[in-house]
Amino acid sequence: MAMQRVVAIFRRLADADPEQYGLDVATALANHALQLESAHRWEEARRASQEAIARYRDRMRTDPRARAGLAIALTNASTLTLRDAGSGDRAEGARATAEAVALWRELTAGDPGTRQGHLAIALINLVGDLAAAGRPHEAVSAAQESVEIYRRLARADPHAHEEGLATALGLLRDALVSAGRAAQAVTAGAECVTVFRRLAVRDPDRYERRLRGVLRRQNDALRATGLSPDRCSPKASLRDAVYRPAVTVSVYGWDPTPVPGRLPPPERPTVAGRRLARAGDWAGYWQLIRSVPLVDAARLAGRIPVHRWRPSADADLEVLKMLRDLDPRRAARSVERLAEAATVRVPEELTIYNGYYAGFAHRRAALVVATIEPDMSEVVRALDLESGQETTLAQGKATLTSIACLGASQAVGARRRDGPLTGFELVRLDGPRTRVLASGAALGGASLAATASGFVAGLRLAPAALVATSTDDLRQTDLAQWGLARGDLLAVNPAGDRLVISDRHRLVTVDQGLERALGVAAVPEDFGFIRDMVFCGPDRLLTSGDVGGQLVWDLCGHQPSVTAAHRGPGLRNLFALPAWGVVGGTDRREHRLRFHDPHTLRPVPPPVPLRAVAEHLGFVLSSADGRYVAYGGQLGLAAGHRPGTGDWHTLVHGFDHPGAVLQRPLSALSKAALTGLLTTSSEDAEVENVLDVACLMAAL
C-alpha cells in the first residue's frame, strides 16, 4: 500500500528532524487510516487513527496548524467501524465526536467558507452518538444544525452537497421519530425522499438502492403517525444487490489429491451380504461385517461357513466367534437400552423453539440458546452437555440477530445496538460482561459460524467477513477478491478447519482463516440463488435453492461439482445427520420436516430414532462437527399426552455416547467415541457382553 510507504518515509524524516516533519507524520497516519478504512481493515485503521490523534495533540502546543488536522482525525475516528475488542466502550467515541464538533466550530468561525462542510459531517457523527447514548432531543438539535449547513452548501453547489443534505435529512427524520415527534419526522423524511429522487435520476446505479431504503424508513415514520405507507415504494430484491465482478481467483484445491468420482450410495447390509455370499466372497463378506453396526454384524456372522472359511488373523477369528454367539434380538434390546441414555431432555428454561437462536460449539460439548422471557427480556444461556451445568451469558433487551457457541461459558452474537437509532454490534458474551468486538451498520444481518479455533462473521451488507481466533484477534477479509458480493451464508466442515462462503450465486471454499480460496463454483441458474447450505460429509455440501430443489456438491479439487440434484419443495433450516444417514430441512410451503438420502437426495423416511415423533417435530438442529443433534416440537403429543403448554420438548442426542456409537459402524470411530465406548460398563450381563464385543470390533 503506497500510503504505508509514505508513513514509513515521514517517520524516518521525523526521527531526524521532529520539528520539521512531526506534523507530516500525523497527516500521513490520518490519510493512511482512511485508506485502511476503505479497504475494510478496520482494526488497523483504528490504530493508525489513534496514533495520528496523539501526534496532533502533541503538536498543537507549538503548531496552530495541528488544530485542523486534529479536527479531521477526530471526525474520521468517530466513523471507524471496528472498536477495541477489549473495551466495548462507546464513551470514547462520543468524546471524540464532541471534541471534533467543538474544534470545527472554532475553525469555522475563522474560515466559514471552507470549514462548513467539515462541521456538518462532524455533526452527523454526533447525531449517532447522542442517539446511542439515549439523548434523542440533543440528537434532533445536532441533526437540525447539520441540515441547515447542508442547505446553504447545496444552494451554492448542489452537485457537491445534495447527497450530504439527503443524509442529514434522513438522520433528522430518525431522530425526530425517536424523540416522539413523528409528524415533523414525516416532513423531514418527505424532503429526504425528494432529494434522493433527484439523485437517483442523475445517477441511478449509485442512488436507486439507497432511495428504496429511504422510502422504507419514510414508511416507518408514516406508520408512527397512523398514516398509510407510501404505496409507490419499490420492493427491494436480493438480485438487485448482486454483482458479478470480473475477478481472477487463484485457488489451491480443497484436497490436493482429489478422488476421481464419488463412491456410490452404500447397499443395505442384508442385500450386500446375499450378493457376497452367492459369489462365495467370504473375505469381502467379513469386511462387510466389520463395516456395519453391531446388531447387523451379529445377524450376518451366522451365515459364514466356518468349516469352509475363517479369518486368518487370530483377533478377527475371536471377534467372529463372539459375534456368532450373540443373539441378534437380545443384542438389539441391549443396544436400545444403552441408546436411551444417549438422548436427554434439556431443562425447560433452555427449550428451543427454532434453530435461529441456538447453536452447538465446534468440537466442544456445549449448546447455547437465546430465549425470550415472559417479561420480554432476552436471556442467553450455555449448557455443558457433559456435566449438565448451565451458565447465563447475557440478559437484557431482545436484540440478538445471530449467535454462535464457542464453549460452555462463552458465545458470540450479532445484535441491534441498544439505542434510539439503528445500529449493529458484534459482541462476545461470557457471563460477567459483554464485550463489543465491532460495531457499525455493515454488521446488520451478519451471520456467525463457530470454527475449530474461533469464529467467522459473514457480512450481509458488504463483501467482507470478520475472522476471530482463540486469541480474540479480529481480522477482516475482503470477499470481493473472490467475486462475492456478500458473505452472510456460511457452512463449516466437520473438522472445523475449512468453510464454504457464498453470496447465494457463487460458492467459495476457503480455509478457516479465510486467507486463501480452495475452490470456486457458480450455482446453476435453474436452481435460483442458494437459500441455505450445510455440510453432509467431510467434502460434501448440501444446498437448497430459492425456487425449490436441493444439490449435493463434491468439494474435492479446484472447482466444486454437483453430484446429485433433486427437484422438489424448497427447504430451509437444512440439517445433516451422517450418523443416521439422512439430510433434510423444513418444507417452506407445508411447514413440515423432510428427509433425504445424502447420496442421491431421494426422499426417505425419518431415521428410526425420530420416526415415532416425526409428525410432531418442529425443528432439527445438527452440530457442524456431527457430534450432536437437537430436535424438538410437540413431542408430548407423540407420547399420548393431552395438549397443553408442556407439550413442547427439546431433546439432545449425543452421537459419541456409547449407546449411539453401537448403532453405527464401529470401524472408524472418533477418538471421543472410542474412549467413551472403552470406559463404559454395565451391571447387566447381556449389556456388558455386547460392550465387550463392540470394543473388540472397534479395536480391529
Secondary structure, 3 states (H helix, E strand, C coil): CHHHHHHHHHHHHHHHCHHHHHHHHHHHHHHHHHHHHHCCCHHHHHHHHHHHHHHHHHHHCCCCCHHHHHHHHHHHHCCCCECCCCCCCHHHHHHHHHHHHHHHHHHHHHCHHHHHHHHHHHHHHHHHHHHHCCCHHHHHHHHHHHHHHHHHHHHHCHHHHHHHHHHHHHHHHHHHHHCCCHHHHHHHHHHHHHHHHHHHHHCHHHHHHHHHHHHHHHHHHHHHCCCCCCCCCCCCCHHHHCCCCCCCCCECCCCCCCCCCCCCCCCCHHHHHHHHHHHCCHHHHHHHHHCCCHHHHHHHHCCCCCCCCCCCCHHHHHHHHHHHHCCHHHHHHHHHHHHHCCEEECCHHHCCCCHHHEEECCCCCEEEEEEECCCCEEEEEEEECCCCCEEEEEEEECCEEEEEEEECCEEEEEEECCCCCCCEEEEEECCCCEEEEEECHHHCCCEEEECCCCEEEECCCCCEEEEECCCCCEEEEECHHHCCCCCCEEEECCCCCEEEEECCCEEEEEECCCCCEEEEEECCHHHCCEEEEEEEECCEEEEEECCCCEEEEECCCCCCEEEEEECCCCEEEEEEEHHHCEEEEEECCCCEEEEECCCCCCECCCCHHHHCCHHHEEEEEECCCCCEEEEEECHHHHCCCCCCHHHCEEEEEECCCHHHHCCCCCCCCCHHHHHHHHCCCCCCHHHHHHHHHHHHHHHC
